[in-house]
Amino acid sequence: MRASRLLSILLTLQARGHVTAQELAEDCEVSLRTIYRDIDALSSAGIPVYSERGSEGGYRLLDGYKTRLNGLSAMEADALFLAGLPGPAADLGLGAVMNGAKTKLLTALPDSLRDSAAQMQNRFHLDIPAWFAESEQPDFLPEIADAIWNQRQIDIRYRSWTGEKQRRLSPLGIVLKSGAWYLIASSESEPRTFRISRVLEFKATDETFERPEGFNLANHWHASTRRLDEELHPRRARLRLSPWGRRMFEALMSPYICAKTTFADDADAEGWIEAEIPTGSVRQACADLLRFGGDVEVLEPADLRAAMAETARQLGRFYLTSKEERSGSSASEHQPADDQDRFTGQNPDDDFLTCGKKG
């Protein structure tokens, strides 16, 4: 532990040039007394570190005592710092390792590249969770990552939509998508996907396994998610959307539906526009489209149109009065003006979400 801290102090001195004892203590999460002893240990080991007294005092290394990372262009150095994702790395139990690697890289860069690489981290930010969602913090994530790295089989108790099951798995990889962590693992069949937040119990075994020859995590994930989307949306539906419904389509429908939707070239005299979308079961499609209230009309298929009508009748028994039944007004007419932008931000011109194509 102390050897790691001494190396961290040395690299910090190389990277910053001048550091106070208080800053080192905060970075290493130790006391000032410990830092003083560590500085003495570095000096005893022949490291040319010296102290400066006064209000701006601290510690420095003699000029020239540093390693260099030659051969990198400015853009390559910037890209290396963009590759570090501190949030996910910390979730996987690699936060300290990530910080250490960044410190070493920053230390080794030539002076001409160091400032640019450091500034890159303050100009780009990756926000993992989807809109209106929080990032998951599943149990056992670091332990599962360790089992993957060491190729050890794991025993888990897993809660799926069919119930709880005990499984022994060979973990192949972890994927972070929209703030949710997924485990790709094989048992006796092809690799399958497990949501890590649904792992109720976990134990790493002493048994190792061989990874499938030619297995590529990124390719597997892309193929499996595409296949899942296609299996969940085997049908098509034709709709009419009001101007408000068309505007909110981007915020209310899934990215897959957005990508596969086609809109008519022109709206009708009242501003309503036809669209054709992929759908799954009648029940799921009905639930998705009810988000639009009275600003969508299903034209076909007939079973989905009938399901929407029956659901509307059921809702009417709860909410409609005789006066409202006679009015026949659409949901958008009752929508407060300031509420119509609640999914798109304060500025309606901000293009946060776009989807669909004409044709």
N, C-alpha and C positions, 0 to 999 in steps of 0.2 A: 504493500500500500504506500509506504513512504517513497520507494523508488519511483513509483508512478507519479507521486506528487512532485518529487524533485525534477523529474523530466518535464512535467507541466510548467513548473516555475521557470525552468531554463528556456522552454519554447516561448513562454509568455514574454520573457525579457527580450528574446530575439525579435519577436513580432512587434512589440510596442516601443522598444528602445528605453523608455523610462517608466518605472512602475513603483508605486509606494507600497510599503509593507501592508497597509490597510487594504489596498486593492488586491494584493496577493492573498491575504487572509480570506477576503470575501469570495474570491474566485475558487479557492481550494476548500472553503468551508472549514477552516481551522482557526486557532487563536493566533494572535500576533506573536506570542512567545514561540509557538511552533514554527512560524515563518522565520523568526530570527535564527532558530536552530538549523532550519533548512538552508538558509543562506550561508551560515558557517560551514555546513556540510559541503555545499557546492564549492566554496572557497578552498576547503581542505582537499577536495578532489581535483584541484587545479583549474577550476572554471574561473576565468578572469572577471568576476563580478565585484563591483565596488559600490560604496554608498555615497550619497550626496546629502549633506546636512542642510538645515534651514527649512523655511516654510514650504519650499518647493522641492524638498529633498526626496530621496527614494533610492532605487537601485538601478544600476546600468551594467551592461556588458561592455568590455573594451571594443572599440570599433573594429570591425573586420571579423569578429568571432561569430560567424553564422554560416549556415549551409545555403546553397543556392539550388533552385530548381530551374535549370536552363532548358532551352528548346521550346518553351511554350509561347504561343502568340498571346496577345492581349485577349482576343476573343475566346481562345481555349481556356485561359485562366478564369475568365468570367463564367464560362459554361460549367466549369467544375464546381463553382460555388452555387450556381443555380441547381445543380444536381442534388444538393443536400437538403433533405426534407426534415427539419427538426422535430415537427410534431409526430409524424409516423415513426421516426427513429426512436423517439422517447417511448411511444406506446409499445414498441417491440423490445424495450429494454436496452436499446443501443444509444440512448441520449448522450451518455458520457463518451462513448466511443466516437460518435459523430462529432462532438465538440472537440475531442482530441485530434481527430483527423483534420478538421478545419483549421485548428491552431497550427498543426504541423505544416499544412499546405501554405497557409498564409505566411508562416515563418520562412519557408523555403523559397517563396517567390522573390524575384528581383524587385528592387524598390520601384521600378517603372511600372510594374504590374500590380503591386500590392494594393495601392489605393483604389484602383479601378475594380479589382475583385471584391474588396470589402464593401464598396458602394453598391455593388450589384445586389447584395442581400437586402438593401434598404429600398430598392426600386421595383422589386417584383415580389409578390406574395401569393402563395398558393393556399386557397381556402378549400379544404377537402370536403366538408359536408355539403349536401344539396341545399337549395333554398328552403327556408322554413323548417330546417331539421338540425338536430344536434349530432355531433360525432359520437359514435359508440365507444364505450370504454369496457370492452369485454374482459372477463376474468380469463386467466391462463394464457393470454396472448404471448408474453415473453417466453413462457415455458414451451408453448407450441413452436415458436420460432426456433428455440434451442433444439428441440427434437428434430425439426426439419434440417437444421444445419448439421447435426450429428447423425442423421439418417437412422433414428431410433423409432421403432414402432410405439404407438400410443394406445392406451385404453381410455375411452370416453363414454360418458352417459350423455346422450344427445336428445333434445326435445325438438321433434319435427311436428308438422301439422297432423300427422297420424298418431302421435304419442311419443313416449320416451323409450329409447332403446340403448342397449349397451353395445359398443362396437370396438373392435381392434382395427386400427388403421395404420397405413404407411403414409405419413404426411409428405407431400411433394412440394407444396408451396403455399404462400399466403398472398391474397389480393385485397387491396383497399379500394373500394368503389363507393363513391358518394357518402363517405363517412362510415361505411360498414365494412367490417373485416370478414373475409371468407377464407376457409381452408380448403385446398384441393388435396384430396387424399384418396388412396386406393385401398380396397379391401380384397375381396376375391374376384372383383370384376374391374371394369374400366374406372378411371379416376372419376370421383364424384365431388360435388361442391357442398360444403357445410358452413353455415353461418356461425361464426365463433361465439357470438353473444348467446347462442342457444346451447353451448356446451355447459352442462351442469356439473360434471365431475371430470377430472383429468388426472392421468398418471402416465408418466413416461416409463417404458419398459427398458430392459437391458438388451433386448433383441434388436439387431440391426436389419436393414433391408437394402436391396439394390434398386436404384431408381430405374424405371422403364427406359430402355434404350431409345434414344431419340426424342424423349419427352421434352417439350418446350412449353413453359408455363404461359407465356404471353399468347402463343398460338392456340393453346388449349382453351384459355379463357375466352378469347375472341370467338372461337368456333362454338363453344358451349353456350355463351350468352346469345349469340345470333340464333342458334337452334332453339333456345328457350323462347325467344321473342316470336319466332315463327310458329312454334307449337301453341303458344298462348293466343295467337291472333290468326287463326286459319281462315276467317271469313272477312267479308267486306260489307260495309253499310254506307248508304247514301243519305246525306243530311242536308238540311237548310239551316244556316246560321244567321242570326240578326247581326247588325253592325257591332253591337257590344259582344255578342257571342264569338264573332270572328276575331275581334280584338283580344279576347281572353283565351282563345284557343291555345295559344302558345304557353300560357301559364297553367292551364288546367289539364292538359293531356300529357301523356308520357313521351319521352324523347323518341321512342320507337314509332309510336303512332304519328307523331309529328313528321318524322322522316318519310313515312310511307303514305302520307295524306296528299291528295291532289285536290285543288280548288278550281272551280269554274273560272273562266277568264273574266266574266263580268257579273256584277250583282244585278238584282232586279230593281224595279222602280222604287221599292221601299228600302233598298240597301241590303236585303238578304242575299246570301250567296250559297250556292250548293258546294258540297264537299263529299269526297269518298274516302272513308277511313278503314283501316284494318280493325277487326274486332275479334273478341274471343267468345266466351259463353254469353248467352242472352243476359244472364244475371249480372255478370261483370260489366258488360257493355252498358246496360241500363244504369248501373251505379255510376259509371264514368260520365255518362251524358246528363244525368240528373244534376250534376254540378252547374250546368248552364241554366238551370231553372227553365223559364219560358222562352229562352233565347235560342232554343234548338228545336227542330222538328225532324224526326226520323221519317224518311220517305220509304226506305226499304232496308232490310228484309221485313216481311210482314210480321214475323214472330217478335222481332225487336220493337216494331212500332206498337204492336198490341201490348207488349210488356210495359212500355212507357205509358201508354194510355191507362192501363190498370193501376200502375203505381201512382199516377196523377190522381185517379179517382180515390185511392186509399188516402193520399195526403189531403185531398179535399175534404174528406170526412173529419179530419182533425182541424183544419184551418179555415176553410171557406165559410163565409156567411152568405145569406141569400143575396145581399147587396153586391158582394164581390163576385158571386156567380154570374150576376147580370152584367157586370162591367166588362168582362172579357179582355181586360188589359193584360199586357205582357209583363214579365218580370222586370225587363229593362226600364219600363215606364215608372216602376216603383223604386228603382235603384237610385239611392242618393248620389249626386254628382261626385262628391268627394270620396264615395265608397267604390266607384267604378275603377279607380286606379290603385286599389289596395294591393293588387298582386304585381303591379308593374313599377312601384316606386313613386316618389313624389313627383318626378319629372316624367310625363308620359312619353317624351321623346327618347328616353334612355332605353336602348335596345338590349335588355338583359337576356331575353329568351325569344328565339325565333325558330319557326319550324314550318314545314309544309312547302309544297311547290305547286306552281300552276301547271295546268295541262289537262 
